[in-house]
Amino acid sequence: MIVDTDHQRLKPFEEKFKTIPNVTCLHTDIRELNADMIVSPANSLGLMDGGLDHVICEILGRIDLEKIRPIIQKNG
């Protein structure tokens, strides 16, 4: 599922994936979803203070980033 609050930004994804089974584009806020997982594709450093990453932290509550960053950097 591809989710965005901006319909104009979502339009190219809707066009690209319209014939692909099991891919849905949804015009909503991720806070409105009942999801088992949220992927932040651009965050390779464990910096969770802006954009989508900040929203994920709001949803999950406090995250100990000092413990997560070394794991990400070691495996990234």
PDB file of N, H, CA, C and O in Angstrom:
ATOM      1  N   MET A   1       0.841  -1.164   0.000  1.00  0.00           N
ATOM      2  CA  MET A   1       0.000   0.000   0.000  1.00  0.00           C
ATOM      3  C   MET A   1       0.896   1.240   0.000  1.00  0.00           C
ATOM      4  O   MET A   1       1.847   1.342   0.776  1.00  0.00           O
ATOM      5  N   ILE A   2       0.576   2.155  -0.868  1.00  0.00           N
ATOM      6  H   ILE A   2      -0.195   2.073  -1.499  1.00  0.00           H
ATOM      7  CA  ILE A   2       1.272   3.440  -0.933  1.00  0.00           C
ATOM      8  C   ILE A   2       0.297   4.486  -0.410  1.00  0.00           C
ATOM      9  O   ILE A   2      -0.823   4.611  -0.904  1.00  0.00           O
ATOM     10  N   VAL A   3       0.737   5.232   0.592  1.00  0.00           N
ATOM     11  H   VAL A   3       1.647   5.130   0.994  1.00  0.00           H
ATOM     12  CA  VAL A   3      -0.149   6.176   1.267  1.00  0.00           C
ATOM     13  C   VAL A   3       0.449   7.569   1.199  1.00  0.00           C
ATOM     14  O   VAL A   3       1.648   7.757   1.408  1.00  0.00           O
ATOM     15  N   ASP A   4      -0.398   8.541   0.906  1.00  0.00           N
ATOM     16  H   ASP A   4      -1.372   8.389   0.737  1.00  0.00           H
ATOM     17  CA  ASP A   4       0.044   9.937   0.913  1.00  0.00           C
ATOM     18  C   ASP A   4      -1.159  10.829   1.167  1.00  0.00           C
ATOM     19  O   ASP A   4      -2.275  10.516   0.753  1.00  0.00           O
ATOM     20  N   THR A   5      -0.926  11.931   1.844  1.00  0.00           N
ATOM     21  H   THR A   5      -0.019  12.184   2.181  1.00  0.00           H
ATOM     22  CA  THR A   5      -1.996  12.897   2.082  1.00  0.00           C
ATOM     23  C   THR A   5      -2.180  13.843   0.900  1.00  0.00           C
ATOM     24  O   THR A   5      -3.201  14.522   0.797  1.00  0.00           O
ATOM     25  N   ASP A   6      -1.197  13.886   0.017  1.00  0.00           N
ATOM     26  H   ASP A   6      -0.367  13.334   0.101  1.00  0.00           H
ATOM     27  CA  ASP A   6      -1.229  14.780  -1.140  1.00  0.00           C
ATOM     28  C   ASP A   6      -1.659  13.990  -2.370  1.00  0.00           C
ATOM     29  O   ASP A   6      -0.909  13.159  -2.882  1.00  0.00           O
ATOM     30  N   HIS A   7      -2.878  14.261  -2.838  1.00  0.00           N
ATOM     31  H   HIS A   7      -3.487  14.936  -2.422  1.00  0.00           H
ATOM     32  CA  HIS A   7      -3.406  13.500  -3.973  1.00  0.00           C
ATOM     33  C   HIS A   7      -2.567  13.697  -5.241  1.00  0.00           C
ATOM     34  O   HIS A   7      -2.387  12.756  -6.014  1.00  0.00           O
ATOM     35  N   GLN A   8      -2.061  14.899  -5.457  1.00  0.00           N
ATOM     36  H   GLN A   8      -2.207  15.664  -4.830  1.00  0.00           H
ATOM     37  CA  GLN A   8      -1.239  15.159  -6.642  1.00  0.00           C
ATOM     38  C   GLN A   8       0.046  14.331  -6.615  1.00  0.00           C
ATOM     39  O   GLN A   8       0.487  13.838  -7.653  1.00  0.00           O
ATOM     40  N   ARG A   9       0.635  14.179  -5.455  1.00  0.00           N
ATOM     41  H   ARG A   9       0.277  14.579  -4.612  1.00  0.00           H
ATOM     42  CA  ARG A   9       1.856  13.388  -5.318  1.00  0.00           C
ATOM     43  C   ARG A   9       1.556  11.902  -5.477  1.00  0.00           C
ATOM     44  O   ARG A   9       2.427  11.135  -5.887  1.00  0.00           O
ATOM     45  N   LEU A  10       0.339  11.492  -5.157  1.00  0.00           N
ATOM     46  H   LEU A  10      -0.369  12.115  -4.824  1.00  0.00           H
ATOM     47  CA  LEU A  10      -0.063  10.092  -5.242  1.00  0.00           C
ATOM     48  C   LEU A  10      -0.421   9.673  -6.672  1.00  0.00           C
ATOM     49  O   LEU A  10      -0.300   8.499  -7.020  1.00  0.00           O
ATOM     50  N   LYS A  11      -0.856  10.617  -7.493  1.00  0.00           N
ATOM     51  H   LYS A  11      -0.955  11.571  -7.211  1.00  0.00           H
ATOM     52  CA  LYS A  11      -1.307  10.302  -8.863  1.00  0.00           C
ATOM     53  C   LYS A  11      -0.302   9.490  -9.685  1.00  0.00           C
ATOM     54  O   LYS A  11      -0.709   8.508 -10.306  1.00  0.00           O
ATOM     55  N   PRO A  12       0.984   9.843  -9.725  1.00  0.00           N
ATOM     56  CA  PRO A  12       1.927   9.037 -10.527  1.00  0.00           C
ATOM     57  C   PRO A  12       2.036   7.594 -10.038  1.00  0.00           C
ATOM     58  O   PRO A  12       2.213   6.682 -10.845  1.00  0.00           O
ATOM     59  N   PHE A  13       1.934   7.380  -8.743  1.00  0.00           N
ATOM     60  H   PHE A  13       1.790   8.121  -8.087  1.00  0.00           H
ATOM     61  CA  PHE A  13       1.975   6.021  -8.194  1.00  0.00           C
ATOM     62  C   PHE A  13       0.725   5.244  -8.595  1.00  0.00           C
ATOM     63  O   PHE A  13       0.801   4.065  -8.940  1.00  0.00           O
ATOM     64  N   GLU A  14      -0.427   5.916  -8.546  1.00  0.00           N
ATOM     65  H   GLU A  14      -0.488   6.874  -8.266  1.00  0.00           H
ATOM     66  CA  GLU A  14      -1.672   5.276  -8.962  1.00  0.00           C
ATOM     67  C   GLU A  14      -1.580   4.822 -10.416  1.00  0.00           C
ATOM     68  O   GLU A  14      -2.000   3.717 -10.757  1.00  0.00           O
ATOM     69  N   GLU A  15      -1.034   5.670 -11.257  1.00  0.00           N
ATOM     70  H   GLU A  15      -0.693   6.568 -10.980  1.00  0.00           H
ATOM     71  CA  GLU A  15      -0.884   5.331 -12.673  1.00  0.00           C
ATOM     72  C   GLU A  15       0.094   4.172 -12.866  1.00  0.00           C
ATOM     73  O   GLU A  15      -0.193   3.230 -13.605  1.00  0.00           O
ATOM     74  N   LYS A  16       1.227   4.241 -12.213  1.00  0.00           N
ATOM     75  H   LYS A  16       1.460   5.006 -11.613  1.00  0.00           H
ATOM     76  CA  LYS A  16       2.276   3.226 -12.371  1.00  0.00           C
ATOM     77  C   LYS A  16       1.821   1.847 -11.886  1.00  0.00           C
ATOM     78  O   LYS A  16       2.143   0.836 -12.510  1.00  0.00           O
ATOM     79  N   PHE A  17       1.085   1.801 -10.793  1.00  0.00           N
ATOM     80  H   PHE A  17       0.823   2.623 -10.286  1.00  0.00           H
ATOM     81  CA  PHE A  17       0.730   0.527 -10.172  1.00  0.00           C
ATOM     82  C   PHE A  17      -0.702   0.072 -10.441  1.00  0.00           C
ATOM     83  O   PHE A  17      -1.154  -0.904  -9.842  1.00  0.00           O
ATOM     84  N   LYS A  18      -1.422   0.754 -11.325  1.00  0.00           N
ATOM     85  H   LYS A  18      -1.055   1.547 -11.812  1.00  0.00           H
ATOM     86  CA  LYS A  18      -2.834   0.421 -11.531  1.00  0.00           C
ATOM     87  C   LYS A  18      -3.067  -1.001 -12.034  1.00  0.00           C
ATOM     88  O   LYS A  18      -4.141  -1.558 -11.804  1.00  0.00           O
ATOM     89  N   THR A  19      -2.100  -1.598 -12.707  1.00  0.00           N
ATOM     90  H   THR A  19      -1.228  -1.146 -12.893  1.00  0.00           H
ATOM     91  CA  THR A  19      -2.277  -2.963 -13.216  1.00  0.00           C
ATOM     92  C   THR A  19      -1.524  -4.006 -12.382  1.00  0.00           C
ATOM     93  O   THR A  19      -1.498  -5.187 -12.730  1.00  0.00           O
ATOM     94  N   ILE A  20      -0.919  -3.565 -11.292  1.00  0.00           N
ATOM     95  H   ILE A  20      -0.940  -2.606 -11.009  1.00  0.00           H
ATOM     96  CA  ILE A  20      -0.143  -4.473 -10.452  1.00  0.00           C
ATOM     97  C   ILE A  20      -1.035  -4.987  -9.322  1.00  0.00           C
ATOM     98  O   ILE A  20      -1.535  -4.202  -8.517  1.00  0.00           O
ATOM     99  N   PRO A  21      -1.235  -6.310  -9.263  1.00  0.00           N
ATOM    100  CA  PRO A  21      -2.071  -6.866  -8.187  1.00  0.00           C
ATOM    101  C   PRO A  21      -1.448  -6.599  -6.818  1.00  0.00           C
ATOM    102  O   PRO A  21      -0.227  -6.526  -6.680  1.00  0.00           O
ATOM    103  N   ASN A  22      -2.287  -6.460  -5.837  1.00  0.00           N
ATOM    104  H   ASN A  22      -3.279  -6.520  -5.949  1.00  0.00           H
ATOM    105  CA  ASN A  22      -1.883  -6.304  -4.438  1.00  0.00           C
ATOM    106  C   ASN A  22      -1.152  -5.014  -4.120  1.00  0.00           C
ATOM    107  O   ASN A  22      -0.549  -4.907  -3.052  1.00  0.00           O
ATOM    108  N   VAL A  23      -1.184  -4.018  -5.018  1.00  0.00           N
ATOM    109  H   VAL A  23      -1.674  -4.104  -5.885  1.00  0.00           H
ATOM    110  CA  VAL A  23      -0.638  -2.704  -4.710  1.00  0.00           C
ATOM    111  C   VAL A  23      -1.802  -1.716  -4.732  1.00  0.00           C
ATOM    112  O   VAL A  23      -2.494  -1.566  -5.739  1.00  0.00           O
ATOM    113  N   THR A  24      -1.997  -1.055  -3.612  1.00  0.00           N
ATOM    114  H   THR A  24      -1.435  -1.177  -2.794  1.00  0.00           H
ATOM    115  CA  THR A  24      -3.085  -0.101  -3.471  1.00  0.00           C
ATOM    116  C   THR A  24      -2.512   1.263  -3.141  1.00  0.00           C
ATOM    117  O   THR A  24      -1.594   1.377  -2.328  1.00  0.00           O
ATOM    118  N   CYS A  25      -3.045   2.287  -3.763  1.00  0.00           N
ATOM    119  H   CYS A  25      -3.790   2.195  -4.423  1.00  0.00           H
ATOM    120  CA  CYS A  25      -2.669   3.661  -3.442  1.00  0.00           C
ATOM    121  C   CYS A  25      -3.830   4.284  -2.681  1.00  0.00           C
ATOM    122  O   CYS A  25      -4.974   4.241  -3.133  1.00  0.00           O
ATOM    123  N   LEU A  26      -3.534   4.857  -1.537  1.00  0.00           N
ATOM    124  H   LEU A  26      -2.605   4.892  -1.169  1.00  0.00           H
ATOM    125  CA  LEU A  26      -4.581   5.375  -0.668  1.00  0.00           C
ATOM    126  C   LEU A  26      -4.286   6.815  -0.279  1.00  0.00           C
ATOM    127  O   LEU A  26      -3.206   7.128   0.222  1.00  0.00           O
ATOM    128  N   HIS A  27      -5.255   7.685  -0.514  1.00  0.00           N
ATOM    129  H   HIS A  27      -6.132   7.431  -0.921  1.00  0.00           H
ATOM    130  CA  HIS A  27      -5.140   9.096  -0.179  1.00  0.00           C
ATOM    131  C   HIS A  27      -5.645   9.291   1.247  1.00  0.00           C
ATOM    132  O   HIS A  27      -6.836   9.495   1.480  1.00  0.00           O
ATOM    133  N   THR A  28      -4.704   9.222   2.204  1.00  0.00           N
ATOM    134  H   THR A  28      -3.736   9.056   2.015  1.00  0.00           H
ATOM    135  CA  THR A  28      -5.046   9.392   3.616  1.00  0.00           C
ATOM    136  C   THR A  28      -3.778   9.683   4.409  1.00  0.00           C
ATOM    137  O   THR A  28      -2.690   9.776   3.842  1.00  0.00           O
ATOM    138  N   ASP A  29      -3.920   9.820   5.679  1.00  0.00           N
ATOM    139  H   ASP A  29      -4.804   9.745   6.140  1.00  0.00           H
ATOM    140  CA  ASP A  29      -2.801  10.020   6.604  1.00  0.00           C
ATOM    141  C   ASP A  29      -2.467   8.670   7.227  1.00  0.00           C
ATOM    142  O   ASP A  29      -3.378   7.922   7.582  1.00  0.00           O
ATOM    143  N   ILE A  30      -1.194   8.341   7.368  1.00  0.00           N
ATOM    144  H   ILE A  30      -0.454   8.949   7.079  1.00  0.00           H
ATOM    145  CA  ILE A  30      -0.834   7.030   7.919  1.00  0.00           C
ATOM    146  C   ILE A  30      -1.334   6.854   9.343  1.00  0.00           C
ATOM    147  O   ILE A  30      -1.463   5.726   9.819  1.00  0.00           O
ATOM    148  N   ARG A  31      -1.615   7.945  10.023  1.00  0.00           N
ATOM    149  H   ARG A  31      -1.511   8.861   9.637  1.00  0.00           H
ATOM    150  CA  ARG A  31      -2.168   7.844  11.380  1.00  0.00           C
ATOM    151  C   ARG A  31      -3.556   7.236  11.389  1.00  0.00           C
ATOM    152  O   ARG A  31      -4.027   6.758  12.422  1.00  0.00           O
ATOM    153  N   GLU A  32      -4.212   7.253  10.237  1.00  0.00           N
ATOM    154  H   GLU A  32      -3.830   7.641   9.398  1.00  0.00           H
ATOM    155  CA  GLU A  32      -5.566   6.718  10.120  1.00  0.00           C
ATOM    156  C   GLU A  32      -5.593   5.231   9.799  1.00  0.00           C
ATOM    157  O   GLU A  32      -6.663   4.622   9.785  1.00  0.00           O
ATOM    158  N   LEU A  33      -4.430   4.641   9.539  1.00  0.00           N
ATOM    159  H   LEU A  33      -3.562   5.137   9.550  1.00  0.00           H
ATOM    160  CA  LEU A  33      -4.366   3.243   9.143  1.00  0.00           C
ATOM    161  C   LEU A  33      -4.241   2.313  10.347  1.00  0.00           C
ATOM    162  O   LEU A  33      -3.713   2.693  11.392  1.00  0.00           O
ATOM    163  N   ASN A  34      -4.729   1.107  10.182  1.00  0.00           N
ATOM    164  H   ASN A  34      -5.158   0.798   9.333  1.00  0.00           H
ATOM    165  CA  ASN A  34      -4.510   0.039  11.151  1.00  0.00           C
ATOM    166  C   ASN A  34      -3.494  -0.887  10.498  1.00  0.00           C
ATOM    167  O   ASN A  34      -3.861  -1.890   9.887  1.00  0.00           O
ATOM    168  N   ALA A  35      -2.213  -0.545  10.629  1.00  0.00           N
ATOM    169  H   ALA A  35      -1.915   0.270  11.126  1.00  0.00           H
ATOM    170  CA  ALA A  35      -1.161  -1.259   9.908  1.00  0.00           C
ATOM    171  C   ALA A  35      -0.294  -2.064  10.861  1.00  0.00           C
ATOM    172  O   ALA A  35      -0.077  -1.670  12.006  1.00  0.00           O
ATOM    173  N   ASP A  36       0.198  -3.195  10.374  1.00  0.00           N
ATOM    174  H   ASP A  36       0.022  -3.515   9.444  1.00  0.00           H
ATOM    175  CA  ASP A  36       1.144  -4.004  11.130  1.00  0.00           C
ATOM    176  C   ASP A  36       2.569  -3.492  10.968  1.00  0.00           C
ATOM    177  O   ASP A  36       3.430  -3.757  11.807  1.00  0.00           O
ATOM    178  N   MET A  37       2.816  -2.754   9.880  1.00  0.00           N
ATOM    179  H   MET A  37       2.117  -2.539   9.198  1.00  0.00           H
ATOM    180  CA  MET A  37       4.165  -2.291   9.599  1.00  0.00           C
ATOM    181  C   MET A  37       4.110  -1.004   8.787  1.00  0.00           C
ATOM    182  O   MET A  37       3.243  -0.822   7.932  1.00  0.00           O
ATOM    183  N   ILE A  38       5.056  -0.118   9.077  1.00  0.00           N
ATOM    184  H   ILE A  38       5.760  -0.266   9.771  1.00  0.00           H
ATOM    185  CA  ILE A  38       5.244   1.093   8.288  1.00  0.00           C
ATOM    186  C   ILE A  38       6.720   1.125   7.916  1.00  0.00           C
ATOM    187  O   ILE A  38       7.586   1.024   8.785  1.00  0.00           O
ATOM    188  N   VAL A  39       7.004   1.263   6.630  1.00  0.00           N
ATOM    189  H   VAL A  39       6.300   1.345   5.924  1.00  0.00           H
ATOM    190  CA  VAL A  39       8.385   1.273   6.160  1.00  0.00           C
ATOM    191  C   VAL A  39       8.791   2.691   5.811  1.00  0.00           C
ATOM    192  O   VAL A  39       8.072   3.411   5.116  1.00  0.00           O
ATOM    193  N   SER A  40       9.943   3.073   6.300  1.00  0.00           N
ATOM    194  H   SER A  40      10.526   2.488   6.864  1.00  0.00           H
ATOM    195  CA  SER A  40      10.523   4.366   5.958  1.00  0.00           C
ATOM    196  C   SER A  40      11.677   4.102   5.003  1.00  0.00           C
ATOM    197  O   SER A  40      12.788   3.818   5.450  1.00  0.00           O
ATOM    198  N   PRO A  41      11.439   4.189   3.703  1.00  0.00           N
ATOM    199  CA  PRO A  41      12.444   3.751   2.733  1.00  0.00           C
ATOM    200  C   PRO A  41      13.698   4.609   2.642  1.00  0.00           C
ATOM    201  O   PRO A  41      14.719   4.138   2.139  1.00  0.00           O
ATOM    202  N   ALA A  42      13.655   5.835   3.106  1.00  0.00           N
ATOM    203  H   ALA A  42      12.827   6.217   3.514  1.00  0.00           H
ATOM    204  CA  ALA A  42      14.802   6.718   2.896  1.00  0.00           C
ATOM    205  C   ALA A  42      15.703   6.858   4.112  1.00  0.00           C
ATOM    206  O   ALA A  42      16.721   7.546   4.039  1.00  0.00           O
ATOM    207  N   ASN A  43      15.363   6.231   5.219  1.00  0.00           N
ATOM    208  H   ASN A  43      14.536   5.672   5.279  1.00  0.00           H
ATOM    209  CA  ASN A  43      16.112   6.457   6.443  1.00  0.00           C
ATOM    210  C   ASN A  43      17.135   5.362   6.680  1.00  0.00           C
ATOM    211  O   ASN A  43      16.790   4.279   7.153  1.00  0.00           O
ATOM    212  N   SER A  44      18.388   5.635   6.356  1.00  0.00           N
ATOM    213  H   SER A  44      18.668   6.515   5.972  1.00  0.00           H
ATOM    214  CA  SER A  44      19.450   4.652   6.553  1.00  0.00           C
ATOM    215  C   SER A  44      20.365   5.000   7.722  1.00  0.00           C
ATOM    216  O   SER A  44      21.304   4.261   8.016  1.00  0.00           O
ATOM    217  N   LEU A  45      20.098   6.115   8.388  1.00  0.00           N
ATOM    218  H   LEU A  45      19.335   6.716   8.150  1.00  0.00           H
ATOM    219  CA  LEU A  45      20.958   6.550   9.486  1.00  0.00           C
ATOM    220  C   LEU A  45      20.269   6.513  10.847  1.00  0.00           C
ATOM    221  O   LEU A  45      20.904   6.795  11.863  1.00  0.00           O
ATOM    222  N   GLY A  46      18.991   6.173  10.884  1.00  0.00           N
ATOM    223  H   GLY A  46      18.475   5.944  10.058  1.00  0.00           H
ATOM    224  CA  GLY A  46      18.280   6.152  12.151  1.00  0.00           C
ATOM    225  C   GLY A  46      17.942   7.535  12.673  1.00  0.00           C
ATOM    226  O   GLY A  46      17.745   7.717  13.874  1.00  0.00           O
ATOM    227  N   LEU A  47      17.874   8.500  11.790  1.00  0.00           N
ATOM    228  H   LEU A  47      18.034   8.353  10.814  1.00  0.00           H
ATOM    229  CA  LEU A  47      17.488   9.859  12.170  1.00  0.00           C
ATOM    230  C   LEU A  47      15.975   9.955  12.038  1.00  0.00           C
ATOM    231  O   LEU A  47      15.439   9.882  10.932  1.00  0.00           O
ATOM    232  N   MET A  48      15.293  10.117  13.155  1.00  0.00           N
ATOM    233  H   MET A  48      15.729  10.176  14.053  1.00  0.00           H
ATOM    234  CA  MET A  48      13.838  10.026  13.168  1.00  0.00           C
ATOM    235  C   MET A  48      13.187  11.340  13.597  1.00  0.00           C
ATOM    236  O   MET A  48      12.167  11.333  14.286  1.00  0.00           O
ATOM    237  N   ASP A  49      13.772  12.463  13.193  1.00  0.00           N
ATOM    238  H   ASP A  49      14.601  12.469  12.633  1.00  0.00           H
ATOM    239  CA  ASP A  49      13.274  13.729  13.699  1.00  0.00           C
ATOM    240  C   ASP A  49      12.541  14.583  12.666  1.00  0.00           C
ATOM    241  O   ASP A  49      12.231  15.741  12.947  1.00  0.00           O
ATOM    242  N   GLY A  50      12.257  14.048  11.490  1.00  0.00           N
ATOM    243  H   GLY A  50      12.509  13.108  11.262  1.00  0.00           H
ATOM    244  CA  GLY A  50      11.564  14.853  10.498  1.00  0.00           C
ATOM    245  C   GLY A  50      10.723  14.024   9.555  1.00  0.00           C
ATOM    246  O   GLY A  50      10.940  12.821   9.411  1.00  0.00           O
ATOM    247  N   GLY A  51       9.772  14.658   8.919  1.00  0.00           N
ATOM    248  H   GLY A  51       9.595  15.636   9.036  1.00  0.00           H
ATOM    249  CA  GLY A  51       8.954  14.033   7.887  1.00  0.00           C
ATOM    250  C   GLY A  51       8.242  12.776   8.351  1.00  0.00           C
ATOM    251  O   GLY A  51       7.713  12.719   9.461  1.00  0.00           O
ATOM    252  N   LEU A  52       8.236  11.767   7.485  1.00  0.00           N
ATOM    253  H   LEU A  52       8.666  11.814   6.583  1.00  0.00           H
ATOM    254  CA  LEU A  52       7.576  10.496   7.777  1.00  0.00           C
ATOM    255  C   LEU A  52       8.150   9.859   9.030  1.00  0.00           C
ATOM    256  O   LEU A  52       7.403   9.308   9.838  1.00  0.00           O
ATOM    257  N   ASP A  53       9.455   9.925   9.205  1.00  0.00           N
ATOM    258  H   ASP A  53      10.062  10.373   8.549  1.00  0.00           H
ATOM    259  CA  ASP A  53      10.082   9.315  10.371  1.00  0.00           C
ATOM    260  C   ASP A  53       9.570   9.931  11.673  1.00  0.00           C
ATOM    261  O   ASP A  53       9.361   9.227  12.662  1.00  0.00           O
ATOM    262  N   HIS A  54       9.373  11.232  11.665  1.00  0.00           N
ATOM    263  H   HIS A  54       9.543  11.804  10.862  1.00  0.00           H
ATOM    264  CA  HIS A  54       8.833  11.895  12.854  1.00  0.00           C
ATOM    265  C   HIS A  54       7.421  11.400  13.147  1.00  0.00           C
ATOM    266  O   HIS A  54       7.076  11.172  14.307  1.00  0.00           O
ATOM    267  N   VAL A  55       6.609  11.233  12.120  1.00  0.00           N
ATOM    268  H   VAL A  55       6.890  11.418  11.178  1.00  0.00           H
ATOM    269  CA  VAL A  55       5.245  10.732  12.293  1.00  0.00           C
ATOM    270  C   VAL A  55       5.272   9.299  12.842  1.00  0.00           C
ATOM    271  O   VAL A  55       4.476   8.948  13.713  1.00  0.00           O
ATOM    272  N   ILE A  56       6.191   8.478  12.328  1.00  0.00           N
ATOM    273  H   ILE A  56       6.837   8.763  11.621  1.00  0.00           H
ATOM    274  CA  ILE A  56       6.316   7.106  12.835  1.00  0.00           C
ATOM    275  C   ILE A  56       6.644   7.138  14.326  1.00  0.00           C
ATOM    276  O   ILE A  56       6.080   6.359  15.095  1.00  0.00           O
ATOM    277  N   CYS A  57       7.541   8.018  14.743  1.00  0.00           N
ATOM    278  H   CYS A  57       7.999   8.651  14.119  1.00  0.00           H
ATOM    279  CA  CYS A  57       7.869   8.136  16.167  1.00  0.00           C
ATOM    280  C   CYS A  57       6.662   8.587  16.980  1.00  0.00           C
ATOM    281  O   CYS A  57       6.468   8.135  18.109  1.00  0.00           O
ATOM    282  N   GLU A  58       5.851   9.477  16.412  1.00  0.00           N
ATOM    283  H   GLU A  58       6.009   9.844  15.495  1.00  0.00           H
ATOM    284  CA  GLU A  58       4.633   9.896  17.103  1.00  0.00           C
ATOM    285  C   GLU A  58       3.693   8.712  17.313  1.00  0.00           C
ATOM    286  O   GLU A  58       3.075   8.582  18.369  1.00  0.00           O
ATOM    287  N   ILE A  59       3.590   7.853  16.307  1.00  0.00           N
ATOM    288  H   ILE A  59       4.093   7.959  15.449  1.00  0.00           H
ATOM    289  CA  ILE A  59       2.706   6.688  16.381  1.00  0.00           C
ATOM    290  C   ILE A  59       3.226   5.666  17.392  1.00  0.00           C
ATOM    291  O   ILE A  59       2.463   5.145  18.204  1.00  0.00           O
ATOM    292  N   LEU A  60       4.518   5.386  17.337  1.00  0.00           N
ATOM    293  H   LEU A  60       5.139   5.809  16.676  1.00  0.00           H
ATOM    294  CA  LEU A  60       5.099   4.340  18.175  1.00  0.00           C
ATOM    295  C   LEU A  60       5.417   4.802  19.590  1.00  0.00           C
ATOM    296  O   LEU A  60       5.586   3.980  20.491  1.00  0.00           O
ATOM    297  N   GLY A  61       5.497   6.097  19.786  1.00  0.00           N
ATOM    298  H   GLY A  61       5.360   6.764  19.054  1.00  0.00           H
ATOM    299  CA  GLY A  61       5.923   6.600  21.084  1.00  0.00           C
ATOM    300  C   GLY A  61       7.434   6.719  21.123  1.00  0.00           C
ATOM    301  O   GLY A  61       8.089   6.717  20.080  1.00  0.00           O
ATOM    302  N   ARG A  62       7.982   6.820  22.303  1.00  0.00           N
ATOM    303  H   ARG A  62       7.450   6.822  23.150  1.00  0.00           H
ATOM    304  CA  ARG A  62       9.418   7.030  22.466  1.00  0.00           C
ATOM    305  C   ARG A  62      10.213   5.846  21.919  1.00  0.00           C
ATOM    306  O   ARG A  62       9.908   4.691  22.214  1.00  0.00           O
ATOM    307  N   ILE A  63      11.234   6.149  21.121  1.00  0.00           N
ATOM    308  H   ILE A  63      11.482   7.088  20.881  1.00  0.00           H
ATOM    309  CA  ILE A  63      12.129   5.142  20.565  1.00  0.00           C
ATOM    310  C   ILE A  63      13.538   5.491  21.021  1.00  0.00           C
ATOM    311  O   ILE A  63      13.954   6.644  20.911  1.00  0.00           O
ATOM    312  N   ASP A  64      14.275   4.512  21.529  1.00  0.00           N
ATOM    313  H   ASP A  64      13.936   3.575  21.618  1.00  0.00           H
ATOM    314  CA  ASP A  64      15.651   4.750  21.959  1.00  0.00           C
ATOM    315  C   ASP A  64      16.563   4.710  20.733  1.00  0.00           C
ATOM    316  O   ASP A  64      17.101   3.661  20.380  1.00  0.00           O
ATOM    317  N   LEU A  65      16.727   5.859  20.096  1.00  0.00           N
ATOM    318  H   LEU A  65      16.290   6.712  20.382  1.00  0.00           H
ATOM    319  CA  LEU A  65      17.474   5.944  18.847  1.00  0.00           C
ATOM    320  C   LEU A  65      18.957   5.666  19.044  1.00  0.00           C
ATOM    321  O   LEU A  65      19.629   5.223  18.113  1.00  0.00           O
ATOM    322  N   GLU A  66      19.474   5.917  20.229  1.00  0.00           N
ATOM    323  H   GLU A  66      18.929   6.277  20.985  1.00  0.00           H
ATOM    324  CA  GLU A  66      20.892   5.645  20.481  1.00  0.00           C
ATOM    325  C   GLU A  66      21.192   4.145  20.408  1.00  0.00           C
ATOM    326  O   GLU A  66      22.318   3.756  20.097  1.00  0.00           O
ATOM    327  N   LYS A  67      20.204   3.310  20.688  1.00  0.00           N
ATOM    328  H   LYS A  67      19.289   3.627  20.940  1.00  0.00           H
ATOM    329  CA  LYS A  67      20.382   1.858  20.562  1.00  0.00           C
ATOM    330  C   LYS A  67      20.159   1.392  19.124  1.00  0.00           C
ATOM    331  O   LYS A  67      20.794   0.441  18.668  1.00  0.00           O
ATOM    332  N   ILE A  68      19.261   2.061  18.419  1.00  0.00           N
ATOM    333  H   ILE A  68      18.745   2.834  18.790  1.00  0.00           H
ATOM    334  CA  ILE A  68      18.900   1.646  17.057  1.00  0.00           C
ATOM    335  C   ILE A  68      19.961   2.058  16.035  1.00  0.00           C
ATOM    336  O   ILE A  68      20.278   1.277  15.137  1.00  0.00           O
ATOM    337  N   ARG A  69      20.510   3.258  16.151  1.00  0.00           N
ATOM    338  H   ARG A  69      20.252   3.892  16.880  1.00  0.00           H
ATOM    339  CA  ARG A  69      21.456   3.770  15.148  1.00  0.00           C
ATOM    340  C   ARG A  69      22.652   2.841  14.909  1.00  0.00           C
ATOM    341  O   ARG A  69      22.965   2.569  13.750  1.00  0.00           O
ATOM    342  N   PRO A  70      23.333   2.343  15.943  1.00  0.00           N
ATOM    343  CA  PRO A  70      24.464   1.458  15.683  1.00  0.00           C
ATOM    344  C   PRO A  70      24.067   0.176  14.936  1.00  0.00           C
ATOM    345  O   PRO A  70      24.838  -0.329  14.119  1.00  0.00           O
ATOM    346  N   ILE A  71      22.889  -0.338  15.211  1.00  0.00           N
ATOM    347  H   ILE A  71      22.263   0.072  15.874  1.00  0.00           H
ATOM    348  CA  ILE A  71      22.409  -1.542  14.513  1.00  0.00           C
ATOM    349  C   ILE A  71      22.169  -1.233  13.042  1.00  0.00           C
ATOM    350  O   ILE A  71      22.565  -2.004  12.167  1.00  0.00           O
ATOM    351  N   ILE A  72      21.522  -0.107  12.772  1.00  0.00           N
ATOM    352  H   ILE A  72      21.200   0.519  13.482  1.00  0.00           H
ATOM    353  CA  ILE A  72      21.265   0.291  11.388  1.00  0.00           C
ATOM    354  C   ILE A  72      22.580   0.519  10.645  1.00  0.00           C
ATOM    355  O   ILE A  72      22.756   0.037   9.526  1.00  0.00           O
ATOM    356  N   GLN A  73      23.483   1.239  11.255  1.00  0.00           N
ATOM    357  H   GLN A  73      23.340   1.631  12.164  1.00  0.00           H
ATOM    358  CA  GLN A  73      24.742   1.568  10.596  1.00  0.00           C
ATOM    359  C   GLN A  73      25.613   0.337  10.385  1.00  0.00           C
ATOM    360  O   GLN A  73      26.329   0.252   9.387  1.00  0.00           O
ATOM    361  N   LYS A  74      25.561  -0.615  11.307  1.00  0.00           N
ATOM    362  H   LYS A  74      24.978  -0.546  12.117  1.00  0.00           H
ATOM    363  CA  LYS A  74      26.340  -1.846  11.171  1.00  0.00           C
ATOM    364  C   LYS A  74      25.807  -2.708  10.030  1.00  0.00           C
ATOM    365  O   LYS A  74      26.585  -3.312   9.291  1.00  0.00           O
ATOM    366  N   ASN A  75      24.484  -2.766   9.885  1.00  0.00           N
ATOM    367  H   ASN A  75      23.852  -2.275  10.485  1.00  0.00           H
ATOM    368  CA  ASN A  75      23.854  -3.631   8.896  1.00  0.00           C
ATOM    369  C   ASN A  75      23.545  -2.927   7.590  1.00  0.00           C
ATOM    370  O   ASN A  75      23.200  -3.581   6.606  1.00  0.00           O
ATOM    371  N   GLY A  76      23.661  -1.605   7.559  1.00  0.00           N
ATOM    372  H   GLY A  76      23.941  -1.073   8.358  1.00  0.00           H
ATOM    373  CA  GLY A  76      23.302  -0.828   6.377  1.00  0.00           C
ATOM    374  C   GLY A  76      24.386  -0.837   5.387  1.00  0.00           C
ATOM    375  O   GLY A  76      24.257  -0.230   4.324  1.00  0.00           O
TER     376      GLY A  76
END
